[in-house]
Amino acid sequence: MKQSSAEFLPAVMKALQDKLAGWERPVVTDYELAVLMSSQLASLEVQPSQALYERGVDSLGSFGLISPSKDFKPGTVYHLFGRGKPKAMEVACAVDPFAYVSHLSAMEYHGLTDRFSKILYLTTPLDGEWRELAKGRMEKELGEQLEAFRGAKLPLLRRQTFERVEGVRVELMRRSSRGAFKIIKSPAIRVAMVGRAFLDMVREPDNCGGMQHVVDTYREFGARYLPLITEEVERHGNAVEKVRAGYLLDEVCHLQSPVIDGWVRHAQRGGSRMLDPRGEYVPDYSEKWMLSINVASLVPGGSEGAL
């Protein structure tokens, strides 16, 4: 005899509560709730429906097990009962499963800066790539249930829009080449690898504390992380990024490497390449790297930046 919703819903809710009790992330999204619920319904050979999903969410909310996050569109992201105040980067990485902490925020995580940024820098795929990744993840997580899941019009995995998380302003950068990151279990985040952080410094110094801060960071940590820097820049840096990194490692840090020597071929005469891509062109330049050294502390007579 077919079960009615009144008979199977308590069992489904009990299973959901158990799952959420061991949830590793500080928040849960509507898509994740729908996946958990669909999985339990499938075990009971019950088709999912929007009505059942809404009843389940209302039930979890009425017991105080979840509460909607004010940082996101209503009904899309929920805080879990009994959790301490999470870090902004934990929430952001939970809500966007393809984003990772980058730039100055990654530098802070790796101990490459003593600055405490008021902005959380995240890198995430371009919209088309994001949708393809989401499609692949839904197929993997739902399998044969995906068709019924879609048919029930349950919440799909989609990009959330947010400008602030847990009181912190978010700078979300959409990039076609995201680079290498690693997964951290505690706190549950994804963060750019050290080599990628150094590549981002010469690629987008404004998002890494400014070019002077980048110079100071290369001076202080370039020798320690030289193999990681050269490997990442060699594999993923373009010609001008190799020239900028090469100049900093060679003429500022006085470090040597066959890989760095190989980057000299990218030096280009007669161009307007600058160490600081956002700065103004100045006539002071590196003859070896054919680069305008438009950072005051590196020009003869200029003031040194604080380390």
C-alpha positions in Angstrom: 0.0 0.0 0.0 1.4 3.4 -1.0 2.4 5.6 1.8 0.9 9.0 2.3 3.0 12.1 2.9 1.8 12.2 6.5 3.4 8.7 7.0 6.8 9.2 5.4 7.5 12.9 6.0 8.5 12.4 9.7 11.1 9.8 8.7 12.4 12.1 6.0 12.7 15.0 8.4 14.5 12.8 11.0 17.0 11.8 8.3 17.5 15.4 7.3 18.1 16.5 10.8 20.8 13.9 11.2 22.4 15.0 8.0 22.4 18.6 9.0 23.8 17.8 12.5 26.9 16.6 10.8 27.0 19.2 8.1 30.6 20.4 7.7 29.8 23.8 6.3 28.3 26.7 8.2 25.4 27.2 5.9 23.2 25.1 3.6 21.7 26.2 0.3 18.2 25.5 -1.0 19.7 23.2 -3.6 21.6 21.2 -1.0 18.4 20.8 1.1 16.5 19.7 -2.0 19.2 17.1 -2.8 19.2 15.7 0.7 15.4 15.5 0.7 15.2 13.9 -2.8 17.7 11.3 -1.7 15.6 10.3 1.3 12.4 10.3 -0.7 14.0 8.1 -3.3 14.9 5.6 -0.6 11.2 5.4 0.2 10.3 5.2 -3.5 8.5 8.5 -3.3 8.6 11.1 -6.0 9.9 14.6 -5.0 7.6 17.6 -5.3 7.8 21.3 -4.7 5.1 21.0 -2.0 7.0 18.4 -0.1 10.2 20.4 -0.3 8.5 23.5 1.0 6.9 21.5 3.8 10.3 20.2 4.8 11.9 23.6 4.8 9.1 25.1 6.8 9.4 22.2 9.3 13.1 22.7 9.7 12.6 26.4 10.2 9.8 26.0 12.7 12.0 23.8 14.9 14.8 26.4 14.6 17.1 24.1 12.9 17.7 26.5 10.0 17.3 30.2 9.6 17.5 32.3 6.4 20.7 34.2 5.8 20.1 38.0 5.3 23.1 38.2 3.0 21.4 36.3 0.2 18.1 36.2 -1.7 15.4 35.0 0.7 14.9 31.2 0.7 18.3 30.4 -0.9 20.8 30.2 1.9 20.3 29.1 5.5 22.3 29.2 8.7 22.4 26.1 10.8 21.3 25.9 14.5 24.0 25.9 17.1 26.9 27.1 15.0 29.2 29.9 16.0 29.5 33.0 13.8 31.3 31.8 10.7 34.0 33.5 8.8 32.9 35.3 5.6 35.2 33.1 3.5 33.6 30.0 4.9 30.1 31.1 3.9 31.2 32.4 0.5 33.0 29.1 -0.4 29.9 27.2 0.8 27.5 29.2 -1.3 29.7 29.2 -4.5 31.1 25.7 -4.8 33.5 26.8 -7.6 34.9 29.9 -6.0 38.1 30.1 -4.0 39.8 32.7 -1.8 42.4 34.7 -3.8 44.6 37.8 -4.2 45.1 39.7 -1.0 42.8 37.4 1.0 44.9 34.4 -0.1 48.1 36.3 0.8 46.6 36.9 4.2 45.7 33.2 4.6 49.3 32.1 3.6 50.9 34.7 5.9 52.3 36.7 3.0 51.0 40.0 4.3 50.4 41.7 7.6 47.5 43.6 6.2 44.0 42.7 7.3 41.9 43.5 4.3 38.3 44.7 4.8 37.5 43.1 1.5 37.1 39.3 0.8 38.7 38.6 -2.6 37.2 35.6 -4.4 37.8 34.1 -7.9 35.1 32.2 -9.6 34.5 30.9 -13.2 32.9 32.9 -16.0 29.1 32.4 -16.2 29.2 29.8 -19.1 31.9 27.7 -17.4 30.1 28.0 -14.0 26.9 26.7 -15.6 28.7 23.7 -17.1 30.4 22.9 -13.8 27.0 23.2 -12.1 25.4 20.8 -14.6 28.2 18.3 -14.1 27.8 18.5 -10.3 24.0 18.0 -10.4 24.4 15.0 -12.7 27.0 13.5 -10.3 25.0 14.2 -7.1 21.5 13.3 -8.3 22.2 10.6 -10.9 19.0 8.9 -12.0 17.0 11.3 -9.7 17.9 14.4 -11.8 15.0 14.1 -14.2 12.5 13.9 -11.4 14.3 16.6 -9.5 14.0 19.0 -12.5 10.4 17.9 -13.1 9.5 18.8 -9.6 11.0 22.2 -10.1 13.2 21.9 -7.1 15.9 24.5 -6.6 18.8 23.9 -9.0 22.5 24.6 -8.3 22.9 28.2 -9.5 25.2 31.1 -8.9 24.2 33.3 -6.0 24.7 37.0 -6.2 26.1 38.7 -3.1 28.1 41.8 -2.3 28.6 41.3 1.4 28.9 38.2 3.6 29.0 38.3 7.4 29.6 42.1 7.3 32.5 41.8 4.9 32.5 43.3 1.4 33.1 40.8 -1.3 35.1 41.4 -4.5 34.0 38.5 -6.7 36.2 38.2 -9.8 35.0 36.1 -12.7 38.0 34.6 -14.5 38.3 32.1 -17.4 41.6 30.8 -16.0 41.1 30.3 -12.2 44.4 28.6 -11.5 45.3 26.1 -8.8 43.7 26.1 -5.3 43.7 23.8 -2.4 40.8 22.6 -0.2 41.1 23.3 3.5 39.0 21.2 5.9 39.1 23.6 8.8 37.9 26.2 8.1 36.1 24.7 5.2 37.4 26.8 2.4 39.2 26.7 -0.9 42.2 29.0 -1.3 44.7 29.8 -4.0 48.0 28.0 -3.9 51.1 30.1 -2.9 52.4 30.1 -6.4 49.1 31.4 -7.8 49.1 34.1 -5.2 52.5 35.4 -6.5 51.3 35.2 -10.1 48.2 37.2 -9.2 50.4 39.8 -7.6 52.0 40.7 -10.9 48.8 40.1 -12.8 46.5 42.3 -10.7 48.5 44.1 -8.1 45.6 46.4 -7.2 43.8 43.4 -5.8 46.9 42.4 -3.8 47.5 45.6 -1.8 49.0 47.7 -4.6 52.3 47.3 -6.5 54.5 48.6 -3.7 53.1 46.0 -1.4 53.7 43.4 -4.1 57.4 44.5 -4.3 57.7 44.2 -0.5 56.2 40.8 -0.5 58.5 39.5 -3.3 61.4 40.9 -1.3 60.4 39.2 1.9 59.2 35.8 0.6 60.6 35.4 -2.9 63.5 33.3 -1.9 61.4 31.0 0.3 58.9 30.2 -2.3 61.0 30.5 -5.5 60.3 27.0 -6.9 56.5 27.5 -6.4 56.6 31.0 -8.0 58.7 30.0 -11.0 56.6 26.9 -11.7 53.3 28.8 -11.6 54.4 31.7 -13.6 56.1 29.5 -16.2 53.0 27.4 -16.6 50.3 30.0 -16.4 51.8 33.5 -16.8 51.7 35.4 -20.1 54.7 37.2 -21.5 54.4 40.4 -19.7 53.7 38.6 -16.4 56.8 36.6 -16.8 58.8 39.8 -17.4 57.3 41.5 -14.3 58.0 38.4 -12.1 61.4 38.0 -13.7 62.4 41.6 -12.9 61.2 41.3 -9.3 62.9 38.0 -8.7 66.1 38.9 -10.6 66.8 42.6 -10.0 64.9 43.2 -6.8 65.3 39.9 -4.9 68.7 39.0 -6.6 67.6 35.4 -7.1 68.8 33.1 -9.9 67.1 30.3 -11.7 67.3 28.8 -15.2 63.5 29.3 -15.5 63.9 33.0 -14.7 66.7 33.2 -17.3 64.3 31.8 -19.9 61.8 34.6 -19.3 64.3 37.2 -20.6 63.3 36.2 -24.1 59.9 37.8 -23.5 61.5 41.2 -22.9 60.4 43.5 -25.7 62.1 46.7 -26.9 60.2 49.7 -27.8 57.1 48.7 -25.9 55.2 50.4 -23.1 55.3 47.6 -20.6 55.3 48.7 -17.0 55.9 47.0 -13.7 52.7 48.5 -12.3 50.1 48.0 -15.0 47.8 50.6 -13.5 50.6 53.2 -13.0 51.8 55.9 -15.4 54.7 55.2 -17.8 58.1 56.6 -16.5 61.4 56.7 -18.4 63.2 54.7 -15.7 63.5 51.2 -17.0 65.3 47.9 -16.7 67.6 47.4 -19.7 67.6 43.7 -19.2 63.8 43.3 -18.8 62.7 46.2 -21.0 60.3 47.3 -18.4 59.3 50.7 -17.2 60.0 50.7 -13.4 57.1 52.9 -12.4 57.3 52.2 -8.7 58.9 55.1 -6.7 60.9 53.0 -4.2 62.7 51.2 -7.1 63.8 54.3 -8.9 67.2 55.7 -7.9 66.5 58.4 -5.2 63.0 57.0 -4.6 61.6 56.3 -1.1 61.8 52.7 0.1 58.5 51.0 0.8 58.1 49.6 4.3 58.6 45.9 4.7 
